[in-house]
């Protein structure tokens, strides 16, 4: 008679003991779309450790990566506006606007040491570049094709556990990739991917620029190629004919507009430059426009009633983070757990 009663008394206790276990179970990837404070903070903290400034587009990628709890599972599609709103609901995060319609989410009171991956300063030892050159020259086949973005390219190289990169954070590896493209000529672009320089379109453009000849794809179009006089005349018309003449124009649109409005090809290599951004900074155009790097890419700003600015040195490719803080030759130690006490306090509350 006592056995049913004992089972009845023990059943609520077992349910009470089991309930916390069910709550502590890992959330499926689909629930990450809710962008909980814990998920957002975990992603921001991981970017601090990687020395990557938490820009909205990078934070979105990191949350999606961390949400892939099962190997091969599809990453959730995270809306950037919803992500920003989720960050703004976290009182321990400071959300600020950034250039190029982007924004950042940093931890209040937390010192940062973000790496400026587009800094032209080479802070790395010569041994690293020798080993990097030997490694990239040895690549062939599919193994030499790397993602076109700095963030993903750095991730792939970090996952390969290369001895000459083991001491560096992901942010530093992204900076090394940038210098390998913009200065060292160890890497270059090919069809939207990063490959060893000797296999890249970047090398072909450099050679064509030295000879001041158009690239083969321009010649195939059988259109007139703009010389300096034509280029300046049409660029002036292009800037003056816009309804929003004082607004920046993406550099990615300029060649298309030259073709559609004037029926000519704009070839930077035919005018002696390997990059369009550098061509548009030539002193012969300094009274018409200036080039700036905003958010996702380069833009052209018309000089309306302003004095020309001095030519600046721009780096190749798209920015995925803004200039950060301290950079050193030696690897920086990861943040201790106590460094994130501010966010942990809010979460526990």
Secondary structure, DSSP 8 states (H G I E B T S, - for coil): -HHHHHHHHHHHHHHHHHHHHHHHS---GGGGGG--HHHHHHHHHHHHHTT---BHHHHHHHHHHHH--STT-------HHHHHHHHHT-TTEEEEEETTTEEEEEETT-------TT-----S-HHHHHHHHHHHHH--GGGG-B-SSHHHHHHHHHHTT-GGGTTS-HHHHHHHHHHHHHTS-SEEEETTEEEEGGGSHHHHHHHHHHHT---HHHHHTT-EE--HHHHHHHHHHHHHT-TTTTS-EEGGGHHHHIIIIISEE--TGGGT-S-HHHHTTSGGGTTTEEEEEETTEEEEEE-SS----------SS--SS---S---SS------GGGGHHHHHHHH-
